[in-house]
Amino acid sequence: MIIKRLLREDIEAYFDDIPVTAIIGARQVGKSTMAQQLLKKYDNVVYLDLEKRTDAQMLEDPESFLTMNKSKIICIDEIQLVPDLFPELRGFIDENPDTKFVILGSSSPELLRQSSETLAGRIFYYELSPFLFPEVSNICNLQTYRLRGGFPLSLLAKDDKLAFLWLQNYIKTFLERDLRRFGFNIAPETIHRLWEMLAHLNGNVINYSSLANSMGLSQPTIKHYIDILHHTYMLRILQPYYVNIKKRLVKSPKLYFRDTGILHTLLNLSSYEQIYNHPVFGSSWEVTVIENIINKFSDWKHFYYRTVKGMEIDLVLTKANRIIGIEIKSSITPTISKGFWNALDDIKATEAFVIAPVKMPYPLRNNVIVCSLEYFLANYLD
């Protein structure tokens, strides 16, 4: 089954003008498939997968390899395995501007520091998320998507049992192999215990002190471990939105999982009925909404807003002179608190929405629109 990923317009429009296009994202998220989709109209493509020994050997003399393939498009998968290649690329790119590179990596620009430092001004980063719902709505319903998450081999599995077997193995491989390959020498049991703990705290403001006490580790160590999970695309850190008002604001970030399938697997929830009866049901829906919106509308800045008295907006989007407040509700009959209305006044929202699994959109007072996730993605922000 072939599913066309939603390419951002700029990755295609400017591909011929940018020396290096980097497609980054979690392991098994579909980066290779994305690269193939991007390059299918070109004939002069050389592809190397550095997880294959034979391909890696071709780069033992990188200067000679690059020279032999100049004026082509060179695609290098899992480039983080050979970080010493970046200085070679810089000199070659400057001398051979007609050669284009596509590099694929399973860690973020912060972890691929050599790429951002060595190739500054020459590289365009494209972050690939798990499937967004509009990409798969023709082959699965929202309930299945929420349960299994967006990793291709989980979502497209023949049944839920196989999907969660794949997710369990993904987590095991990530802990026991991938983290070490990324250069982190952390006991798998320790990071797994923290990861499970964070699953119970999904959607909450991060309290490093409480986590440190529970884990028996220092706060800097806990922060370091969370940063690792963030930079390997397992977690999203949502920063607070600051406004110049006299109210006391919560200033710590909130923590969300990037994929509901990973979240549910860590909580040992393998059916929609189990999720529905679990406290994570509401925050799991928040993950679905937040990840779809942020990944589709990546040129918007995103925050949450909360005062110490509990006035809150789940997601605040800003761009130019637009400020959008979004409340996320998992009920088909969402109830809106007074705190949300007051918070909209605080941030001086220009638009506001309540996103819930409703059948059709309808207005509330003050021009607030209640709508489904699909309707919002299709009709707003473009």
C-alpha positions as CSV (number, residue, x, y, z in Angstrom):
1,M,0.0,0.0,0.0
2,I,1.4,3.4,-1.0
3,I,0.4,6.5,0.8
4,K,1.5,9.9,-0.4
5,R,3.1,12.0,2.3
6,L,2.1,15.6,2.6
7,L,5.2,17.5,1.4
8,R,5.6,21.1,2.5
9,E,5.5,23.3,-0.6
10,D,8.9,24.8,0.1
11,I,10.8,21.5,0.1
12,E,9.8,20.9,-3.5
13,A,9.7,24.5,-4.7
14,Y,13.3,25.2,-3.5
15,F,14.9,21.8,-3.8
16,D,16.9,22.7,-6.9
17,D,18.2,25.9,-5.2
18,I,19.4,24.4,-1.9
19,P,22.7,22.5,-1.7
20,V,21.6,20.1,1.1
21,T,18.1,19.0,2.0
22,A,18.0,17.2,5.3
23,I,15.0,15.0,6.2
24,I,15.1,14.3,9.9
25,G,12.7,12.5,12.2
26,A,12.2,9.5,14.4
27,R,13.4,6.0,13.4
28,Q,11.0,4.1,11.1
29,V,8.9,7.2,10.4
30,G,9.2,7.1,6.7
31,K,12.2,9.3,5.8
32,S,13.5,6.9,3.1
33,T,10.0,6.8,1.5
34,M,9.8,10.6,1.7
35,A,13.2,10.9,-0.1
36,Q,12.1,8.5,-2.8
37,Q,8.9,10.5,-3.3
38,L,11.0,13.7,-3.5
39,L,13.6,12.3,-6.0
40,K,11.4,10.2,-8.2
41,K,11.4,12.7,-11.0
42,Y,15.2,12.8,-11.2
43,D,17.4,10.2,-13.0
44,N,20.9,11.1,-11.7
45,V,20.4,9.9,-8.1
46,V,23.0,8.0,-6.0
47,Y,21.6,6.4,-2.8
48,L,23.6,5.2,0.2
49,D,22.2,3.6,3.3
50,L,25.0,3.8,5.9
51,E,23.4,1.0,8.0
52,K,24.5,-1.3,5.2
53,R,28.2,-2.2,5.4
54,T,28.7,-2.3,1.7
55,D,27.3,1.3,1.4
56,A,29.3,2.5,4.3
57,Q,32.5,1.2,2.8
58,M,31.9,3.4,-0.3
59,L,32.6,6.4,1.9
60,E,35.9,5.2,3.3
61,D,37.5,7.6,0.9
62,P,34.8,10.3,0.8
63,E,36.6,12.7,-1.4
64,S,37.1,10.2,-4.2
65,F,33.5,9.0,-3.9
66,L,32.1,12.5,-4.0
67,T,34.3,13.4,-7.0
68,M,33.2,10.3,-8.9
69,N,29.5,11.4,-8.4
70,K,29.7,15.1,-8.9
71,S,26.9,16.8,-10.7
72,K,24.5,14.1,-9.3
73,I,22.0,14.0,-6.5
74,I,23.6,12.1,-3.6
75,C,21.2,10.8,-1.0
76,I,22.8,9.5,2.2
77,D,20.6,7.7,4.7
78,E,21.4,7.5,8.5
79,I,24.1,10.1,8.1
80,Q,24.5,10.5,11.8
81,L,26.4,7.2,11.8
82,V,29.3,9.0,10.0
83,P,29.5,12.5,11.5
84,D,33.0,13.1,10.2
85,L,31.5,13.3,6.7
86,F,30.1,16.8,7.3
87,P,33.4,18.7,6.9
88,E,34.1,16.8,3.6
89,L,30.6,17.8,2.3
90,R,31.2,21.5,3.0
91,G,34.3,21.8,0.9
92,F,32.9,19.7,-1.9
93,I,29.6,21.7,-2.0
94,D,31.4,25.0,-2.3
95,E,33.5,23.7,-5.2
96,N,30.7,21.8,-6.9
97,P,27.5,23.8,-6.7
98,D,25.8,21.6,-9.3
99,T,25.9,18.6,-7.0
100,K,22.9,18.3,-4.6
101,F,22.6,16.3,-1.4
102,V,19.7,14.7,0.4
103,I,20.7,13.5,3.9
104,L,18.4,11.5,6.2
105,G,18.9,11.3,9.9
106,S,17.2,10.0,13.0
107,S,18.2,12.7,15.4
108,S,17.4,16.4,15.5
109,P,19.6,19.3,14.3
110,E,20.6,19.9,17.9
111,L,22.1,16.4,18.1
112,L,23.5,16.6,14.5
113,R,25.4,19.6,15.6
114,Q,28.2,19.1,13.1
115,S,25.7,19.5,10.3
116,S,24.3,22.7,11.6
117,E,27.7,24.2,12.3
118,T,29.6,22.9,9.3
119,L,26.9,23.3,6.7
120,A,25.5,26.6,7.9
121,G,23.8,28.5,5.1
122,R,23.9,25.4,2.8
123,I,21.3,23.2,4.5
124,F,17.5,23.1,4.7
125,Y,15.9,21.0,7.5
126,Y,12.6,19.2,6.9
127,E,11.2,17.4,10.0
128,L,9.1,14.4,9.1
129,S,6.5,13.4,11.7
130,P,4.5,10.1,11.9
131,F,1.5,10.1,9.6
132,L,-0.9,13.0,10.0
133,F,-4.5,12.0,10.0
134,P,-5.4,13.7,6.6
135,E,-2.7,11.4,5.0
136,V,-4.5,8.2,6.2
137,S,-8.1,9.2,6.7
138,N,-9.1,7.3,3.5
139,I,-7.7,4.0,4.9
140,C,-8.5,4.1,8.6
141,N,-10.9,5.9,11.0
142,L,-9.9,8.4,13.7
143,Q,-10.3,5.8,16.4
144,T,-7.8,3.4,14.9
145,Y,-5.4,6.3,14.2
146,R,-5.7,7.5,17.8
147,L,-5.1,4.0,19.2
148,R,-2.1,3.0,17.1
149,G,-0.4,6.3,16.4
150,G,1.1,7.4,13.2
151,F,4.2,5.2,12.7
152,P,3.6,3.5,9.3
153,L,4.3,-0.1,10.4
154,S,2.0,0.3,13.4
155,L,-0.8,2.1,11.8
156,L,-0.9,-0.2,8.7
157,A,-0.6,-3.5,10.6
158,K,-3.3,-6.0,9.9
159,D,-4.7,-5.8,13.4
160,D,-4.3,-4.1,16.8
161,K,-2.3,-7.0,18.2
162,L,0.3,-6.9,15.5
163,A,0.4,-3.1,15.8
164,F,1.3,-3.2,19.5
165,L,3.7,-6.0,19.0
166,W,5.6,-3.8,16.6
167,L,5.4,-0.8,19.0
168,Q,6.8,-2.9,21.9
169,N,9.7,-4.0,19.7
170,Y,10.2,-0.4,18.5
171,I,10.5,0.8,22.2
172,K,12.9,-2.1,23.0
173,T,15.1,-1.4,20.0
174,F,15.1,2.4,20.7
175,L,16.2,1.8,24.3
176,E,18.7,-1.0,23.8
177,R,20.3,0.0,20.4
178,D,19.3,3.4,19.0
179,L,20.2,5.5,22.0
180,R,23.7,4.0,22.1
181,R,24.1,4.6,18.4
182,F,23.2,8.2,19.0
183,G,26.0,8.4,21.5
184,F,24.1,8.1,24.8
185,N,25.5,5.6,27.3
186,I,22.4,5.3,29.5
187,A,21.1,2.1,31.1
188,P,18.0,1.1,29.2
189,E,16.2,0.2,32.4
190,T,16.6,3.8,33.7
191,I,15.4,5.6,30.7
192,H,12.5,3.1,30.3
193,R,11.4,3.7,33.8
194,L,11.4,7.5,33.3
195,W,9.6,7.1,29.9
196,E,6.8,5.1,31.6
197,M,6.6,7.7,34.3
198,L,6.3,10.4,31.8
199,A,3.5,8.5,30.0
200,H,1.4,9.0,33.1
201,L,2.3,12.7,33.1
202,N,1.5,13.3,29.4
203,G,0.0,16.8,29.0
204,N,1.3,18.1,32.3
205,V,3.6,20.9,33.3
206,I,7.1,19.4,33.9
207,N,8.1,19.2,37.5
208,Y,11.8,18.2,37.4
209,S,12.1,18.2,41.2
210,S,9.2,15.7,41.6
211,L,10.6,13.4,38.9
212,A,14.1,13.6,40.4
213,N,12.8,12.5,43.8
214,S,10.7,9.7,42.2
215,M,13.7,8.4,40.2
216,G,16.4,8.9,42.8
217,L,18.3,11.1,40.3
218,S,19.4,14.7,40.2
219,Q,17.3,17.3,38.5
220,P,20.0,18.0,35.9
221,T,20.1,14.3,35.1
222,I,16.3,14.2,34.7
223,K,16.4,17.2,32.5
224,H,19.2,15.7,30.4
225,Y,17.2,12.5,29.9
226,I,14.0,14.4,28.9
227,D,16.1,16.5,26.5
228,I,17.3,13.3,24.9
229,L,13.8,12.0,24.4
230,H,12.8,15.4,23.0
231,H,15.7,15.5,20.5
232,T,15.0,12.0,19.3
233,Y,11.4,12.9,18.5
234,M,9.8,10.9,21.3
235,L,8.6,13.8,23.3
236,R,7.4,17.4,22.6
237,I,8.2,20.2,25.0
238,L,5.6,22.9,24.7
239,Q,6.7,26.2,26.0
240,P,4.5,28.7,27.9
241,Y,3.1,31.8,26.2
242,Y,4.1,35.0,27.9
243,V,2.0,38.1,27.8
244,N,2.6,41.4,29.5
245,I,-0.2,41.3,32.1
246,K,-0.3,41.5,35.9
247,K,-1.5,37.9,36.4
248,R,1.0,35.3,37.6
249,L,1.8,32.9,34.8
250,V,3.0,29.3,34.8
251,K,6.5,29.4,33.3
252,S,7.5,25.8,33.1
253,P,7.0,23.9,29.9
254,K,4.4,21.1,29.3
255,L,5.4,17.7,28.2
256,Y,3.6,15.7,25.5
257,F,4.4,12.4,23.7
258,R,4.9,12.8,19.9
259,D,3.0,9.6,19.1
260,T,-0.1,8.1,20.7
261,G,0.9,4.5,19.8
262,I,4.1,4.9,21.8
263,L,2.2,6.5,24.7
264,H,-0.4,3.8,24.8
265,T,2.2,1.0,24.6
266,L,4.1,2.3,27.5
267,L,0.9,2.4,29.5
268,N,0.1,-1.2,28.4
269,L,-3.1,0.0,26.7
270,S,-3.8,-2.0,23.5
271,S,-7.5,-1.4,22.7
272,Y,-9.6,1.7,22.3
273,E,-11.9,0.5,25.1
274,Q,-8.9,0.4,27.5
275,I,-7.9,3.9,26.5
276,Y,-11.4,5.2,26.8
277,N,-11.6,4.0,30.5
278,H,-8.1,5.3,31.4
279,P,-7.2,8.7,32.7
280,V,-4.9,9.2,29.7
281,F,-7.9,9.4,27.3
282,G,-8.1,13.2,27.3
283,S,-4.4,13.9,27.1
284,S,-4.0,11.3,24.4
285,W,-6.5,13.2,22.3
286,E,-4.5,16.3,23.0
287,V,-1.4,14.6,21.4
288,T,-3.4,13.7,18.3
289,V,-4.6,17.3,17.9
290,I,-1.4,19.1,18.8
291,E,0.9,16.9,16.6
292,N,-1.4,17.2,13.6
293,I,-1.7,21.0,13.9
294,I,2.0,21.7,14.7
295,N,3.3,19.4,12.0
296,K,1.0,20.7,9.3
297,F,1.4,24.4,10.1
298,S,5.1,24.3,10.9
299,D,5.6,28.0,10.1
300,W,3.4,29.0,13.1
301,K,4.9,29.4,16.6
302,H,3.2,27.3,19.2
303,F,2.7,27.6,23.0
304,Y,0.3,26.9,25.8
305,Y,-1.0,29.5,28.2
306,R,-1.8,29.0,31.9
307,T,-2.1,31.3,35.0
308,V,-1.3,30.1,38.5
309,K,-5.1,30.3,39.1
310,G,-5.8,27.8,36.4
311,M,-6.9,30.0,33.5
312,E,-5.6,28.0,30.5
313,I,-5.5,27.6,26.7
314,D,-4.3,24.2,25.5
315,L,-2.6,25.5,22.4
316,V,-1.7,29.1,21.3
317,L,-0.6,29.7,17.7
318,T,1.0,32.9,16.6
319,K,2.0,34.3,13.2
320,A,2.4,37.9,12.3
321,N,-0.5,39.7,13.9
322,R,-2.7,36.6,14.4
323,I,-3.1,35.0,17.8
324,I,-5.2,31.8,17.9
325,G,-6.4,30.1,21.0
326,I,-7.3,26.4,20.8
327,E,-9.1,24.4,23.5
328,I,-8.9,20.6,23.0
329,K,-11.8,18.5,24.2
330,S,-12.2,14.7,23.9
331,S,-16.0,14.8,24.4
332,I,-18.5,15.0,21.6
333,T,-20.4,17.5,23.8
334,P,-17.5,19.7,24.9
335,T,-18.0,22.0,28.0
336,I,-16.0,25.2,28.0
337,S,-14.9,26.6,31.4
338,K,-14.9,30.3,32.4
339,G,-11.1,30.1,32.6
340,F,-10.8,29.6,28.8
341,W,-12.8,32.7,28.1
342,N,-10.8,34.8,30.5
343,A,-7.6,33.4,29.0
344,L,-8.6,34.4,25.5
345,D,-9.0,38.0,26.8
346,D,-5.6,37.8,28.4
347,I,-3.7,36.9,25.2
348,K,-5.9,39.1,23.1
349,A,-6.8,36.2,20.7
350,T,-7.8,37.2,17.2
351,E,-9.4,33.8,16.6
352,A,-10.4,30.9,18.8
353,F,-11.5,27.3,18.4
354,V,-12.6,24.3,20.4
355,I,-11.4,21.1,18.7
356,A,-13.4,18.0,19.6
357,P,-14.7,14.8,17.8
358,V,-17.9,16.5,16.7
359,K,-19.7,15.7,13.5
360,M,-20.1,19.2,12.2
361,P,-18.8,22.7,13.1
362,Y,-20.9,25.2,15.0
363,P,-20.3,28.6,16.6
364,L,-20.2,29.5,20.3
365,R,-20.3,33.0,21.7
366,N,-17.6,35.6,20.8
367,N,-17.0,34.0,17.4
368,V,-15.4,30.8,18.9
369,I,-15.9,27.9,16.6
370,V,-16.3,24.3,17.7
371,C,-15.1,21.8,15.0
372,S,-13.5,18.5,14.4
373,L,-9.7,18.1,13.9
374,E,-10.3,17.2,10.2
375,Y,-12.4,20.3,9.6
376,F,-9.8,22.6,11.3
377,L,-6.9,21.1,9.3
378,A,-8.7,21.5,6.0
379,N,-10.2,25.0,6.5
380,Y,-8.0,27.1,8.7
381,L,-4.5,28.6,8.9
382,D,-3.3,28.1,5.3
